[in-house]
Amino acid sequence: MSATAVTLADITSADWSLKLGAIGQVVQGLADVEQCIAIIMTTPKGSDPLRPTFGADIWRYVDRPIDQALPAIVRELTAAITTWEPRVKVLSISAVPVLTGAQAGAQISVSITWQLQLGTMSAQASAADSSDGASATTTTVTIPSAA
């Protein structure tokens, strides 16, 4: 076993899962919820054979004009996160083209501001106060072009 591997005694949260891209590591609490949202955002529907409706079909909008694609992506992500992540309430979603770099406009940056449905937690991520006193967290994922 790796020296940095996590044991059962190291897990302190009821909400945890294996950390993507890190063998022997886990994410807990808000980081787990944020990872789950990122998985929902980047999983095409139909790619999980045991849950064919899991994920979001944002890839369908790659070749659409940007003024049609952005609202469709927001709608698709709102429905997917509402369906597949019951621990959160989606407060807002924004999708904007990335206008810097060699392929300006070839990527879309999507930011989702969400709030835990289970009550308040001490936020380990950047958080802002909402009207009911619970903290809101923003998850941002950059979606690359198909090319």
C-alpha positions as CSV (number, residue, x, y, z in Angstrom):
1,M,0.0,0.0,0.0
2,S,1.2,3.5,-0.8
3,A,2.4,5.7,2.0
4,T,-0.1,8.3,1.0
5,A,-3.0,5.9,0.7
6,V,-6.1,6.7,2.7
7,T,-7.4,4.2,5.3
8,L,-10.9,3.9,6.6
9,A,-9.8,5.7,9.7
10,D,-8.9,8.8,7.6
11,I,-12.4,9.2,6.2
12,T,-14.3,11.7,8.4
13,S,-17.3,12.6,6.3
14,A,-20.4,10.7,5.4
15,D,-20.1,12.1,1.9
16,W,-17.0,10.7,0.2
17,S,-15.8,8.9,-2.9
18,L,-12.6,7.9,-4.6
19,K,-10.7,10.9,-6.0
20,L,-10.4,10.9,-9.7
21,G,-6.9,10.7,-11.0
22,A,-5.3,9.9,-7.6
23,I,-4.8,6.2,-6.7
24,G,-5.6,5.5,-3.0
25,Q,-7.0,9.0,-2.3
26,V,-10.6,10.1,-1.5
27,V,-12.5,13.3,-1.6
28,Q,-14.9,14.2,1.3
29,G,-17.6,16.7,2.1
30,L,-17.8,19.7,-0.3
31,A,-15.0,18.4,-2.5
32,D,-17.0,15.1,-3.0
33,V,-20.1,17.1,-4.1
34,E,-18.0,19.3,-6.4
35,Q,-16.4,16.2,-8.0
36,C,-19.8,14.6,-8.5
37,I,-21.1,17.7,-10.2
38,A,-18.0,17.8,-12.5
39,I,-18.6,14.1,-13.3
40,I,-22.3,14.8,-14.2
41,M,-21.2,17.8,-16.4
42,T,-18.6,15.8,-18.4
43,T,-20.4,12.4,-18.8
44,P,-22.3,12.0,-22.0
45,K,-25.7,10.4,-21.6
46,G,-25.5,6.7,-22.6
47,S,-21.9,6.2,-21.7
48,D,-22.7,4.5,-18.4
49,P,-24.4,1.2,-19.4
50,L,-26.0,0.7,-16.0
51,R,-27.5,4.3,-15.9
52,P,-28.1,5.2,-19.6
53,T,-29.7,8.6,-18.7
54,F,-26.9,9.6,-16.4
55,G,-24.9,12.7,-17.4
56,A,-25.5,15.6,-19.7
57,D,-25.7,15.8,-23.5
58,I,-23.9,19.1,-23.8
59,W,-21.8,17.6,-26.6
60,R,-24.8,17.8,-28.9
61,Y,-24.3,21.6,-29.1
62,V,-20.7,21.7,-30.2
63,D,-21.5,22.7,-33.8
64,R,-24.4,24.9,-33.1
65,P,-24.2,28.7,-33.3
66,I,-23.0,30.1,-30.0
67,D,-26.2,32.0,-29.4
68,Q,-28.2,28.7,-29.6
69,A,-25.6,26.5,-27.9
70,L,-25.1,28.5,-24.6
71,P,-28.8,28.5,-23.5
72,A,-29.1,24.8,-24.5
73,I,-26.0,23.9,-22.4
74,V,-27.4,25.8,-19.4
75,R,-30.7,24.0,-19.8
76,E,-29.1,20.6,-20.2
77,L,-26.8,21.0,-17.2
78,T,-29.6,22.4,-15.0
79,A,-31.8,19.3,-15.7
80,A,-28.8,16.8,-15.3
81,I,-27.6,18.3,-12.0
82,T,-31.2,18.6,-10.6
83,T,-31.8,14.9,-11.5
84,W,-28.5,13.3,-10.5
85,E,-27.2,15.4,-7.5
86,P,-30.0,15.6,-5.0
87,R,-27.7,17.1,-2.3
88,V,-27.5,20.4,-4.1
89,K,-29.8,23.2,-5.2
90,V,-28.6,24.9,-8.4
91,L,-28.6,28.7,-7.9
92,S,-27.2,29.7,-11.3
93,I,-25.3,28.4,-14.3
94,S,-23.4,30.5,-16.8
95,A,-21.7,29.3,-20.0
96,V,-19.3,31.6,-21.8
97,P,-16.8,31.0,-24.7
98,V,-13.2,31.1,-23.7
99,L,-11.7,34.0,-25.7
100,T,-8.0,33.6,-24.9
101,G,-5.3,31.3,-26.1
102,A,-4.5,29.8,-29.5
103,Q,-8.0,28.4,-30.1
104,A,-10.0,31.4,-28.8
105,G,-13.7,30.6,-28.9
106,A,-13.1,26.8,-29.2
107,Q,-13.8,26.1,-25.6
108,I,-16.7,27.0,-23.3
109,S,-16.3,27.7,-19.6
110,V,-19.3,26.6,-17.5
111,S,-19.7,27.9,-13.9
112,I,-22.4,26.4,-11.7
113,T,-23.2,28.1,-8.4
114,W,-24.8,25.6,-6.0
115,Q,-25.9,25.3,-2.4
116,L,-26.2,22.2,-0.3
117,Q,-29.7,21.0,0.3
118,L,-28.8,19.3,3.6
119,G,-28.2,22.5,5.5
120,T,-25.1,24.6,6.2
121,M,-21.5,23.2,6.2
122,S,-18.3,25.0,6.8
123,A,-17.2,25.6,3.3
124,Q,-13.7,24.4,2.4
125,A,-14.1,25.9,-1.1
126,S,-14.6,29.5,-2.0
127,A,-18.1,30.4,-0.8
128,A,-20.4,33.4,-0.7
129,D,-23.3,34.0,1.6
130,S,-26.8,33.5,0.2
131,S,-30.0,35.0,1.4
132,D,-30.9,32.1,3.7
133,G,-27.5,32.0,5.5
134,A,-26.3,28.8,3.8
135,S,-23.1,29.0,1.8
136,A,-23.0,28.7,-2.0
137,T,-20.1,27.2,-3.9
138,T,-19.2,27.6,-7.6
139,T,-17.9,24.8,-9.7
140,T,-16.2,25.7,-13.0
141,V,-15.4,23.2,-15.8
142,T,-13.9,24.1,-19.2
143,I,-15.3,22.1,-22.0
144,P,-12.9,21.6,-24.9
145,S,-13.9,21.7,-28.6
146,A,-14.5,18.5,-30.5
147,A,-11.6,19.2,-32.8
